[in-house]
């Protein structure tokens, strides 16, 4: 299938952008079995704890997703990197969760560009480099935008109830907001 897509120029092989997002699940045990979902786990992001799964994607620079995997929330993003790349990348973009020195050396040995944000001590030079790489990476993360900002420039309450509701009510149609796009 992949060869057919490449022949018809439907699969861009110039680069891959990898990213992950959390999919929330109820952590309550108030159900018939009195247990949590066994496929879900908890993880910490910043200072907050989340229960659920992670959705990992590999997308081309235009945002077209070519690979999608799911894991429990406790899995490290770097563990899914081999499954997210298709092997024909000229460049690889990702956030700091995908940084690994051995992968950098392997991609450069094959003639590719490893443009993953770097970890380590923060310096003005490293911050500028990561900021530039994040601009490119953000273009491919369009597939996660449905749960971020709507046309009203306020957070929607799609992912969890702690975010403020959509400022437009009744909702106007916005292609980037699930709440505004539905009746």
WOBEL-V138279 format. One line per field, one symbol per residue. ss: DSSP state (A for helix, B for strand, O for the rest). phi: phi as a letter, one per 20 degrees, with the letter a starting at -180 (. if undefined). psi: psi as a letter, one per 20 degrees, with the letter a starting at -180 (. if undefined). A space follows every 50 residues. Layout:
ss=???
phi=???
psi=???
This chain:
ss=OAAAAAAOOOOOOOBBBBBBBBBBOOOOOOOOOOOOOOOOBBBBBOOBBB BBBBBBBBBOOOOOBBBBBBBBOOOOAAAAAAAAOOOOOOBBBBOAAAOO AAAAAAAAAOOOBBBBOOOOOOOAAAAAAAAAAAAAAAAAAAAAAAAOBO OOOOBOOOOOOOOOOOOOOOOOOOOOOAAAAOO
phi=.ffffffelededfacddbbcedfcfefdebfelceffedbdbdcmdddc cqcdddcdcefenffdbbccbffffffffegffeedndfebcdaeffdfb gffgfffffenedddegeeoffcgfffffffffffffffeeffeffdddd femcfeeefbfefffffebffefcfdcfffede
psi=gghghghjkiopjhrppqrqqpoqqpjqjmahikrrpiiqrqrpocjqqq pbrqopqoqriijopippqqrrhiqqhhhighhiqiikphqpqrahijpp ghhghgghhijrpnlppqrappqhghggghgghhgghhhikhhiihjdqa ijkqpqlggriiqqrpiopqpqppiiogghiq.
